[in-house]
């Protein structure tokens, strides 16, 4: 995707060009960006956190200055990175140049050829141009403020190039700030799958048992504890699934009474400090860690009682806050938490994503061909 942006600051071209060459000095003006290592005077490593609506993604990668023309005030950069907690990747080729604007102003032009793959591509679809404009505006405002903080008449200069070792860490942040809530996950894998005709939790799907996909989505999203509720054919299901270190099984002896009983068993087994729980079904392997992170990010911002994914064609998985654990734990039948959402729509905060819901695997014909 080709994205073009521009902004103007009240600074002469030569002075602005000099300031922009000092990457470490201007890095704090780049929204969500953090330098972690200066490899040399043309290569840097770092992280970028970007938010698409309520969805936040973090990338770790490298930026290289491929060309720099000091006379023409033009530079060409390349960047590549991968998601820190997912399977997405991003690459960008960026060309920027400066042009005089009025008596003492400069216009900065930016042309970016951006490619995003994986779940990140789906969640960011249609939002990139607007997000780019917002980030460019924030960078321009910060840069303008930084330029005019300097004493009158002082001209910024580029620091002398110097060798920098690869082990030079500029700054790093913790993976999970202590202020973030403890988030749990439940995989409902107890059903007898009467319509499927066999224990579908064990059916191979893209190289893994069907139920493993929901478990992996929670683990990849960094969920703090994961409870897998089993019931029908519990022993073979548990033997087939690979638990992460934070995962455990709990059995529902009353699984035949419906999905609500499995939800109740899972809720009763959560840690005492659990603030919210993402509930996934074992027969929706198309739900990814991106949707899970979208739920947890939105909950971190709103602390709503319920946060639910809204696909283009209907509702998706949800996160329940601890405020509704008691009510959800006393539901009956096969409706699960949908009954609470129907009764209390004002409790629900929706996270809209720009793609349709993944298919349920209810019958053998729902499985894609090999």
C-alpha positions as a Markdown table, in Angstrom:
| # | Residue | x | y | z |
|---|---|---|---|---|
| 1 | Unk | 0.0 | 0.0 | 0.0 |
| 2 | Unk | 1.3 | 3.4 | -1.0 |
| 3 | Unk | 0.7 | 6.2 | 1.5 |
| 4 | Unk | 1.7 | 9.8 | 1.0 |
| 5 | Unk | 1.8 | 12.4 | 3.8 |
| 6 | Unk | 3.2 | 15.9 | 4.2 |
| 7 | Unk | 3.5 | 18.5 | 7.0 |
| 8 | Unk | 5.0 | 22.0 | 7.3 |
| 9 | Unk | 7.0 | 23.4 | 10.2 |
| 10 | Unk | 8.3 | 26.9 | 10.9 |
| 11 | Unk | 12.0 | 26.2 | 10.4 |
| 12 | Unk | 14.4 | 26.8 | 7.5 |
| 13 | Unk | 15.2 | 23.8 | 5.4 |
| 14 | Unk | 18.9 | 23.4 | 6.3 |
| 15 | Unk | 18.2 | 23.6 | 10.0 |
| 16 | Unk | 15.4 | 21.1 | 9.9 |
| 17 | Unk | 17.5 | 18.7 | 7.8 |
| 18 | Unk | 20.2 | 18.8 | 10.4 |
| 19 | Unk | 17.8 | 18.1 | 13.2 |
| 20 | Unk | 16.2 | 15.2 | 11.3 |
| 21 | Unk | 19.6 | 13.5 | 11.0 |
| 22 | Unk | 19.9 | 13.0 | 14.7 |
| 23 | Unk | 17.6 | 10.0 | 15.0 |
| 24 | Unk | 18.2 | 9.3 | 18.7 |
| 25 | Unk | 17.2 | 12.9 | 19.5 |
| 26 | Unk | 14.0 | 13.0 | 17.5 |
| 27 | Unk | 12.9 | 9.4 | 18.3 |
| 28 | Unk | 10.7 | 10.5 | 21.2 |
| 29 | Unk | 8.6 | 12.4 | 18.7 |
| 30 | Unk | 7.7 | 9.3 | 16.8 |
| 31 | Unk | 4.4 | 8.1 | 18.3 |
| 32 | Unk | 4.7 | 4.6 | 19.8 |
| 33 | Unk | 8.4 | 4.2 | 18.7 |
| 34 | Unk | 11.3 | 3.3 | 20.9 |
| 35 | Unk | 14.9 | 2.8 | 20.0 |
| 36 | Unk | 16.6 | -0.2 | 21.6 |
| 37 | Unk | 19.9 | -0.3 | 19.8 |
| 38 | Unk | 22.0 | 2.0 | 17.6 |
| 39 | Unk | 23.9 | -0.4 | 15.3 |
| 40 | Unk | 25.8 | 2.3 | 13.5 |
| 41 | Unk | 25.1 | 5.8 | 12.2 |
| 42 | Unk | 22.7 | 4.5 | 9.5 |
| 43 | Unk | 21.1 | 1.5 | 11.2 |
| 44 | Unk | 18.8 | 1.3 | 14.3 |
| 45 | Unk | 16.8 | -1.3 | 16.1 |
| 46 | Unk | 13.6 | -0.7 | 18.0 |
| 47 | Unk | 10.0 | -1.3 | 18.7 |
| 48 | Unk | 6.8 | 0.3 | 17.5 |
| 49 | Unk | 3.4 | 0.2 | 19.1 |
| 50 | Unk | 0.6 | 1.2 | 16.9 |
| 51 | Unk | -3.2 | 1.2 | 17.6 |
| 52 | Unk | -5.9 | 0.6 | 15.0 |
| 53 | Unk | -9.0 | 1.8 | 16.9 |
| 54 | Unk | -9.0 | -0.3 | 20.1 |
| 55 | Unk | -6.6 | -2.8 | 18.6 |
| 56 | Unk | -2.9 | -2.4 | 19.6 |
| 57 | Unk | 0.0 | -4.2 | 17.9 |
| 58 | Unk | 3.7 | -4.2 | 18.7 |
| 59 | Unk | 6.5 | -4.7 | 16.2 |
| 60 | Unk | 10.2 | -5.2 | 16.7 |
| 61 | Unk | 12.5 | -4.5 | 13.8 |
| 62 | Unk | 15.2 | -2.6 | 12.1 |
| 63 | Unk | 15.4 | 0.7 | 10.2 |
| 64 | Unk | 18.2 | 1.4 | 7.7 |
| 65 | Unk | 19.1 | 4.7 | 5.9 |
| 66 | Unk | 19.7 | 3.4 | 2.3 |
| 67 | Unk | 20.5 | 6.8 | 0.7 |
| 68 | Unk | 20.9 | 10.3 | 1.9 |
| 69 | Unk | 21.4 | 13.4 | -0.3 |
| 70 | Unk | 22.3 | 16.3 | 1.9 |
| 71 | Unk | 22.2 | 18.8 | -1.0 |
| 72 | Unk | 18.8 | 17.8 | -2.2 |
| 73 | Unk | 17.5 | 17.2 | 1.4 |
| 74 | Unk | 16.3 | 13.8 | 0.4 |
| 75 | Unk | 16.6 | 10.4 | 2.1 |
| 76 | Unk | 15.4 | 6.8 | 1.4 |
| 77 | Unk | 14.9 | 4.4 | 4.2 |
| 78 | Unk | 13.9 | 0.7 | 4.6 |
| 79 | Unk | 12.3 | -0.9 | 7.6 |
| 80 | Unk | 11.2 | -4.4 | 8.5 |
| 81 | Unk | 9.7 | -5.9 | 11.6 |
| 82 | Unk | 7.7 | -8.7 | 13.1 |
| 83 | Unk | 4.9 | -8.7 | 15.7 |
| 84 | Unk | 6.2 | -9.3 | 19.2 |
| 85 | Unk | 3.4 | -11.5 | 20.2 |
| 86 | Unk | 1.9 | -12.7 | 16.9 |
| 87 | Unk | 2.8 | -13.9 | 13.4 |
| 88 | Unk | 2.4 | -10.7 | 11.5 |
| 89 | Unk | 5.2 | -8.9 | 9.7 |
| 90 | Unk | 5.6 | -5.5 | 8.2 |
| 91 | Unk | 8.1 | -4.0 | 5.7 |
| 92 | Unk | 8.3 | -0.4 | 4.4 |
| 93 | Unk | 10.3 | 1.6 | 1.9 |
| 94 | Unk | 10.1 | 5.2 | 2.8 |
| 95 | Unk | 11.3 | 8.2 | 0.8 |
| 96 | Unk | 11.3 | 11.7 | 2.3 |
| 97 | Unk | 12.3 | 15.1 | 1.1 |
| 98 | Unk | 12.2 | 18.7 | 2.2 |
| 99 | Unk | 11.0 | 21.8 | 0.3 |
| 100 | Unk | 11.0 | 25.5 | 1.3 |
| 101 | Unk | 7.6 | 26.8 | 2.4 |
| 102 | Unk | 7.3 | 30.5 | 2.6 |
| 103 | Unk | 10.0 | 32.7 | 4.2 |
| 104 | Unk | 11.1 | 30.6 | 7.1 |
| 105 | Unk | 9.1 | 27.3 | 6.7 |
| 106 | Unk | 9.8 | 23.8 | 5.4 |
| 107 | Unk | 7.4 | 21.2 | 4.1 |
| 108 | Unk | 8.3 | 17.6 | 4.7 |
| 109 | Unk | 7.1 | 15.1 | 2.2 |
| 110 | Unk | 6.8 | 11.4 | 3.0 |
| 111 | Unk | 6.0 | 8.6 | 0.6 |
| 112 | Unk | 5.8 | 5.1 | 2.2 |
| 113 | Unk | 5.3 | 1.8 | 0.4 |
| 114 | Unk | 4.0 | -0.4 | 3.2 |
| 115 | Unk | 3.3 | -4.2 | 3.3 |
| 116 | Unk | 1.7 | -6.0 | 6.3 |
| 117 | Unk | 1.1 | -9.7 | 6.5 |
| 118 | Unk | -0.6 | -12.1 | 8.9 |
| 119 | Unk | -3.5 | -11.2 | 11.2 |
| 120 | Unk | -2.1 | -7.7 | 11.4 |
| 121 | Unk | -3.0 | -7.2 | 7.8 |
| 122 | Unk | -6.7 | -8.1 | 8.4 |
| 123 | Unk | -7.1 | -6.0 | 11.5 |
| 124 | Unk | -5.4 | -2.9 | 9.9 |
| 125 | Unk | -7.3 | -3.2 | 6.6 |
| 126 | Unk | -8.8 | 0.2 | 5.6 |
| 127 | Unk | -7.4 | 1.9 | 8.7 |
| 128 | Unk | -3.8 | 2.5 | 7.6 |
| 129 | Unk | -4.2 | 5.8 | 5.7 |
| 130 | Unk | -6.1 | 7.4 | 8.6 |
| 131 | Unk | -3.7 | 6.0 | 11.2 |
| 132 | Unk | -0.7 | 7.3 | 9.1 |
| 133 | Unk | -2.2 | 10.8 | 8.9 |
| 134 | Unk | -2.7 | 10.8 | 12.7 |
| 135 | Unk | 0.8 | 9.6 | 13.5 |
| 136 | Unk | 2.3 | 12.1 | 11.0 |
| 137 | Unk | 0.3 | 15.0 | 12.6 |
| 138 | Unk | 1.5 | 13.9 | 16.1 |
| 139 | Unk | 5.1 | 13.7 | 14.9 |
| 140 | Unk | 4.9 | 17.1 | 13.3 |
| 141 | Unk | 3.5 | 18.8 | 16.4 |
| 142 | Unk | 6.2 | 17.2 | 18.6 |
| 143 | Unk | 8.9 | 18.2 | 16.2 |
| 144 | Unk | 7.7 | 21.8 | 16.0 |
| 145 | Unk | 7.6 | 22.1 | 19.8 |
| 146 | Unk | 11.1 | 20.6 | 20.0 |
| 147 | Unk | 12.5 | 23.0 | 17.5 |
| 148 | Unk | 11.2 | 26.0 | 19.3 |
| 149 | Unk | 12.2 | 24.8 | 22.8 |
| 150 | Unk | 15.8 | 25.7 | 21.8 |
| 151 | Unk | 17.2 | 29.1 | 22.8 |
| 152 | Unk | 16.7 | 31.8 | 20.2 |
| 153 | Unk | 19.4 | 31.8 | 17.6 |
| 154 | Unk | 20.8 | 28.4 | 18.5 |
| 155 | Unk | 21.1 | 26.1 | 15.5 |
| 156 | Unk | 20.8 | 22.4 | 16.0 |
| 157 | Unk | 23.8 | 20.4 | 14.7 |
| 158 | Unk | 24.3 | 16.8 | 13.9 |
| 159 | Unk | 26.3 | 14.9 | 16.5 |
| 160 | Unk | 29.6 | 13.5 | 15.2 |
| 161 | Unk | 29.2 | 10.0 | 13.9 |
| 162 | Unk | 30.7 | 7.5 | 16.3 |
| 163 | Unk | 31.0 | 3.7 | 16.3 |
| 164 | Unk | 28.3 | 2.1 | 18.5 |
| 165 | Unk | 28.5 | -1.5 | 19.6 |
| 166 | Unk | 25.7 | -3.9 | 18.8 |
| 167 | Unk | 25.2 | -4.5 | 22.5 |
| 168 | Unk | 24.4 | -0.8 | 23.2 |
| 169 | Unk | 20.9 | -0.8 | 24.7 |
| 170 | Unk | 19.3 | 2.6 | 24.7 |
| 171 | Unk | 16.2 | 1.8 | 26.6 |
| 172 | Unk | 13.9 | -1.2 | 27.1 |
| 173 | Unk | 10.5 | -1.6 | 28.7 |
| 174 | Unk | 8.9 | -4.5 | 30.6 |
| 175 | Unk | 6.8 | -6.9 | 28.7 |
| 176 | Unk | 3.8 | -6.3 | 31.0 |
| 177 | Unk | 3.5 | -3.2 | 33.1 |
| 178 | Unk | 2.5 | -4.0 | 36.7 |
| 179 | Unk | -0.7 | -1.9 | 36.3 |
| 180 | Unk | -2.2 | -4.1 | 33.7 |
| 181 | Unk | -5.0 | -6.5 | 34.9 |
| 182 | Unk | -4.6 | -10.2 | 35.1 |
| 183 | Unk | -6.5 | -11.7 | 32.2 |
| 184 | Unk | -7.6 | -15.3 | 32.0 |
| 185 | Unk | -8.7 | -17.5 | 29.1 |
| 186 | Unk | -11.2 | -20.3 | 28.9 |
| 187 | Unk | -11.5 | -22.9 | 26.1 |
| 188 | Unk | -14.8 | -24.7 | 26.0 |
| 189 | Unk | -13.9 | -28.2 | 24.8 |
| 190 | Unk | -16.3 | -30.4 | 26.7 |
| 191 | Unk | -19.2 | -31.0 | 24.2 |
| 192 | Unk | -20.1 | -34.3 | 22.7 |
| 193 | Unk | -20.4 | -32.9 | 19.1 |
| 194 | Unk | -23.5 | -34.9 | 18.2 |
| 195 | Unk | -23.9 | -33.1 | 14.8 |
| 196 | Unk | -20.3 | -33.8 | 13.9 |
| 197 | Unk | -20.7 | -37.5 | 14.7 |
| 198 | Unk | -17.4 | -37.9 | 16.6 |
| 199 | Unk | -15.2 | -36.1 | 19.1 |
| 200 | Unk | -14.4 | -33.1 | 16.8 |
| 201 | Unk | -12.0 | -31.6 | 19.4 |
| 202 | Unk | -9.5 | -34.3 | 18.2 |
| 203 | Unk | -10.1 | -33.9 | 14.4 |
| 204 | Unk | -6.9 | -32.7 | 12.6 |
| 205 | Unk | -7.2 | -29.2 | 11.3 |
| 206 | Unk | -4.1 | -27.7 | 9.5 |
| 207 | Unk | -1.7 | -30.0 | 11.3 |
| 208 | Unk | -3.2 | -29.6 | 14.8 |
| 209 | Unk | -6.2 | -31.0 | 16.8 |
| 210 | Unk | -9.2 | -28.7 | 16.2 |
| 211 | Unk | -9.3 | -27.6 | 19.9 |
| 212 | Unk | -5.6 | -26.7 | 19.9 |
| 213 | Unk | -6.2 | -23.6 | 17.7 |
| 214 | Unk | -8.2 | -21.8 | 20.4 |
| 215 | Unk | -5.7 | -22.8 | 23.0 |
| 216 | Unk | -2.8 | -21.5 | 20.9 |
| 217 | Unk | -4.6 | -18.2 | 20.1 |
| 218 | Unk | -4.9 | -17.5 | 23.9 |
| 219 | Unk | -1.3 | -18.4 | 24.6 |
| 220 | Unk | 0.1 | -16.4 | 21.6 |
| 221 | Unk | -1.9 | -13.3 | 22.9 |
| 222 | Unk | -0.1 | -13.4 | 26.2 |
| 223 | Unk | -3.1 | -14.5 | 28.3 |
| 224 | Unk | -2.0 | -15.0 | 31.9 |
| 225 | Unk | -3.8 | -18.2 | 32.7 |
| 226 | Unk | -5.7 | -20.6 | 30.5 |
| 227 | Unk | -8.3 | -23.1 | 31.6 |
| 228 | Unk | -9.4 | -25.8 | 29.1 |
| 229 | Unk | -12.8 | -27.3 | 30.1 |
| 230 | Unk | -13.1 | -30.9 | 28.9 |
| 231 | Unk | -15.9 | -33.4 | 29.4 |
| 232 | Unk | -16.9 | -35.8 | 26.6 |
| 233 | Unk | -13.9 | -38.1 | 25.9 |
| 234 | Unk | -12.0 | -36.0 | 28.4 |
| 235 | Unk | -8.9 | -38.3 | 28.6 |
| 236 | Unk | -8.1 | -38.5 | 24.9 |
| 237 | Unk | -8.8 | -34.8 | 24.4 |
| 238 | Unk | -6.5 | -33.9 | 27.2 |
| 239 | Unk | -3.8 | -36.3 | 25.9 |
| 240 | Unk | -4.0 | -34.7 | 22.4 |
| 241 | Unk | -3.7 | -31.1 | 23.4 |
| 242 | Unk | -0.4 | -29.3 | 24.2 |
| 243 | Unk | -0.8 | -27.0 | 27.2 |
| 244 | Unk | 1.4 | -23.9 | 27.6 |
| 245 | Unk | 3.0 | -23.3 | 31.0 |
| 246 | Unk | 0.1 | -21.2 | 32.2 |
| 247 | Unk | -2.5 | -23.7 | 31.1 |
| 248 | Unk | -4.5 | -26.5 | 32.9 |
| 249 | Unk | -7.4 | -28.8 | 32.3 |
| 250 | Unk | -10.6 | -28.9 | 34.4 |
| 251 | Unk | -13.4 | -31.5 | 33.7 |
| 252 | Unk | -17.1 | -30.8 | 33.6 |
| 253 | Unk | -18.9 | -33.9 | 34.7 |
| 254 | Unk | -22.2 | -32.3 | 33.7 |
| 255 | Unk | -21.2 | -31.3 | 30.2 |
| 256 | Unk | -24.3 | -32.9 | 28.6 |
| 257 | Unk | -26.5 | -30.2 | 30.2 |
| 258 | Unk | -25.1 | -27.6 | 27.9 |
| 259 | Unk | -22.4 | -25.1 | 27.3 |
| 260 | Unk | -23.4 | -22.9 | 30.2 |
| 261 | Unk | -22.3 | -25.6 | 32.7 |
| 262 | Unk | -18.8 | -25.8 | 31.1 |
| 263 | Unk | -18.5 | -22.0 | 31.3 |
| 264 | Unk | -19.5 | -22.2 | 35.0 |
| 265 | Unk | -16.8 | -24.8 | 35.7 |
| 266 | Unk | -14.2 | -22.7 | 33.9 |
| 267 | Unk | -15.1 | -19.5 | 35.8 |
| 268 | Unk | -15.1 | -21.3 | 39.2 |
| 269 | Unk | -11.5 | -22.5 | 38.5 |
| 270 | Unk | -10.0 | -19.1 | 37.7 |
| 271 | Unk | -7.4 | -17.5 | 39.8 |
| 272 | Unk | -8.6 | -15.2 | 42.6 |
| 273 | Unk | -7.0 | -12.1 | 41.0 |
| 274 | Unk | -8.5 | -12.7 | 37.6 |
| 275 | Unk | -9.9 | -9.4 | 36.3 |
| 276 | Unk | -11.3 | -10.6 | 33.0 |
| 277 | Unk | -11.6 | -13.8 | 30.9 |
| 278 | Unk | -11.6 | -14.4 | 27.2 |
| 279 | Unk | -13.9 | -17.2 | 26.3 |
| 280 | Unk | -13.2 | -19.2 | 23.1 |
| 281 | Unk | -15.0 | -22.2 | 21.6 |
| 282 | Unk | -13.0 | -25.3 | 20.6 |
| 283 | Unk | -14.7 | -25.4 | 17.2 |
| 284 | Unk | -13.7 | -22.0 | 15.9 |
| 285 | Unk | -10.1 | -22.5 | 14.7 |
| 286 | Unk | -10.3 | -19.3 | 12.7 |
| 287 | Unk | -10.3 | -17.1 | 15.7 |
| 288 | Unk | -6.7 | -15.8 | 16.1 |
| 289 | Unk | -4.5 | -14.2 | 18.7 |
| 290 | Unk | -5.2 | -10.8 | 17.0 |
| 291 | Unk | -8.8 | -10.9 | 18.1 |
| 292 | Unk | -7.8 | -12.0 | 21.6 |
| 293 | Unk | -5.4 | -9.0 | 21.9 |
| 294 | Unk | -8.1 | -6.7 | 20.5 |
| 295 | Unk | -10.4 | -7.8 | 23.3 |
| 296 | Unk | -7.8 | -7.4 | 26.0 |
| 297 | Unk | -6.6 | -4.0 | 24.7 |
| 298 | Unk | -10.2 | -2.7 | 24.6 |
| 299 | Unk | -10.8 | -4.0 | 28.1 |
| 300 | Unk | -7.7 | -2.3 | 29.4 |
| 301 | Unk | -9.0 | 1.0 | 28.1 |
| 302 | Unk | -12.7 | 0.7 | 29.0 |
| 303 | Unk | -12.9 | -1.8 | 31.9 |
| 304 | Unk | -16.4 | -2.6 | 30.5 |
| 305 | Unk | -18.4 | -5.5 | 32.0 |
| 306 | Unk | -18.3 | -7.3 | 28.6 |
| 307 | Unk | -16.1 | -6.6 | 25.5 |
| 308 | Unk | -17.1 | -8.5 | 22.4 |
| 309 | Unk | -15.7 | -8.7 | 18.9 |
| 310 | Unk | -18.1 | -7.5 | 16.2 |
| 311 | Unk | -17.3 | -9.0 | 12.8 |
| 312 | Unk | -18.8 | -7.6 | 9.6 |
| 313 | Unk | -21.4 | -10.3 | 9.6 |
| 314 | Unk | -22.2 | -10.8 | 13.3 |
| 315 | Unk | -20.8 | -11.1 | 16.9 |
| 316 | Unk | -17.7 | -12.9 | 17.9 |
| 317 | Unk | -15.9 | -14.0 | 21.0 |
| 318 | Unk | -16.1 | -12.0 | 24.2 |
| 319 | Unk | -14.2 | -11.0 | 27.3 |
| 320 | Unk | -16.1 | -11.1 | 30.5 |
| 321 | Unk | -15.0 | -8.9 | 33.4 |
| 322 | Unk | -15.0 | -10.3 | 37.0 |
| 323 | Unk | -18.1 | -8.2 | 37.7 |
| 324 | Unk | -20.2 | -10.7 | 35.7 |
| 325 | Unk | -18.5 | -14.0 | 36.8 |
| 326 | Unk | -21.1 | -14.7 | 39.4 |
| 327 | Unk | -24.0 | -14.2 | 37.0 |
| 328 | Unk | -22.3 | -16.1 | 34.2 |
| 329 | Unk | -21.6 | -18.9 | 36.6 |
| 330 | Unk | -25.3 | -19.5 | 37.2 |
| 331 | Unk | -26.5 | -19.7 | 33.7 |
| 332 | Unk | -28.3 | -22.9 | 32.3 |
| 333 | Unk | -28.6 | -24.5 | 29.0 |
| 334 | Unk | -26.6 | -24.2 | 25.8 |
| 335 | Unk | -26.6 | -20.4 | 25.3 |
| 336 | Unk | -23.5 | -19.5 | 27.4 |
| 337 | Unk | -22.8 | -15.9 | 28.0 |
| 338 | Unk | -25.0 | -14.8 | 25.1 |
| 339 | Unk | -27.9 | -14.7 | 27.5 |
| 340 | Unk | -26.3 | -12.1 | 29.6 |
| 341 | Unk | -25.4 | -9.9 | 26.6 |
| 342 | Unk | -29.0 | -10.2 | 25.3 |
| 343 | Unk | -30.4 | -9.2 | 28.8 |
| 344 | Unk | -27.9 | -6.4 | 29.4 |
| 345 | Unk | -26.9 | -4.9 | 26.0 |
| 346 | Unk | -25.7 | -1.7 | 27.8 |
| 347 | Unk | -23.0 | -3.8 | 29.4 |
| 348 | Unk | -21.4 | -4.7 | 26.1 |
| 349 | Unk | -18.6 | -2.7 | 24.5 |
| 350 | Unk | -18.0 | -3.9 | 20.9 |
| 351 | Unk | -14.7 | -4.0 | 19.1 |
| 352 | Unk | -15.4 | -3.7 | 15.4 |
| 353 | Unk | -13.1 | -5.6 | 13.0 |
| 354 | Unk | -13.2 | -5.2 | 9.2 |
| 355 | Unk | -13.7 | -8.8 | 8.2 |
| 356 | Unk | -16.3 | -11.6 | 8.5 |
| 357 | Unk | -16.5 | -14.2 | 11.3 |
| 358 | Unk | -14.5 | -17.4 | 10.9 |
| 359 | Unk | -16.6 | -20.5 | 10.2 |
| 360 | Unk | -17.8 | -22.9 | 13.0 |
| 361 | Unk | -16.9 | -26.5 | 12.5 |
| 362 | Unk | -20.2 | -28.2 | 13.3 |
| 363 | Unk | -20.2 | -31.0 | 10.7 |
| 364 | Unk | -17.5 | -32.9 | 8.8 |
| 365 | Unk | -18.4 | -31.0 | 5.7 |
| 366 | Unk | -17.4 | -27.7 | 7.4 |
| 367 | Unk | -13.8 | -28.9 | 7.3 |
| 368 | Unk | -11.9 | -27.4 | 4.4 |
| 369 | Unk | -10.5 | -30.0 | 1.8 |
| 370 | Unk | -7.0 | -31.2 | 2.3 |
